[in-house]
Amino acid sequence: AGHAGRAEYKCFPPIARLDANRGGIRFTARVQRYQTYYIVTAIFPMFILTLIGAAGFLYTQLLEGRIVLVVRLMLTIVAFRLWLSGILPVISYITVMDIYLLTSYVMLTFVAL
């Protein structure tokens, strides 16, 4: 959903074996996720947004300007995260990408200080 025909998985041929212990056939299907898709659609855009925030810290001397920049970037990141939640699978554990996105939030918060 939301991928417009882009493949995000590589599917390998299924393997069928006789399972003598259970008296049946065991099917195994292996699927591998393409990492490049997530780097291009999630990690790189977040890196750019964080870089813009860092540039605002370096070039904006007024506190008000930095706060406005950070608030706008935070709103953009929240909207971006909502969009990502529609294309990423729902899982019950924290991934490296989740840690990266949370670290970006924290970095932008420090820019406003």
HUMO-V945375 format. One line per field, one symbol per residue. ss: DSSP state (~ for helix, > for strand, _ for the rest). phi: phi as a letter, one per 20 degrees, with the letter a starting at -180 (. if undefined). psi: psi as a letter, one per 30 degrees, with the letter a starting at -180 (. if undefined). A space follows every 10 residues. Layout:
# HUMO-V945375
ss->???
phi->???
psi->???
This chain:
# HUMO-V945375
ss->________>> >___>>>>>_ ___>>>>>__ >>>_~~~~~~ ~~~~~~~~~~ ~~~~~~~~~_ __~~~~~~~~ ~~~~~~~~~~ ~~~~~~~___ _____~~~~~ ~~~~~~~~~~ ~~_
phi->.ndlnfedcd deffddcfdf fdmadddccd cceffggfff ecffffffff ffffffffdd eeffffffff ffffffffff ffffffdefe cdcedfffff ffffgfffff fff
psi->kgfhfkkfkk klklkkkkje efhakkkkkk kkkkeeeeee feeeeeeeee eeeeeeeefj fkeeeeeeee eeeeeeeeee eeeefffkkk lglkleeeee eeeeeeeeef ef.
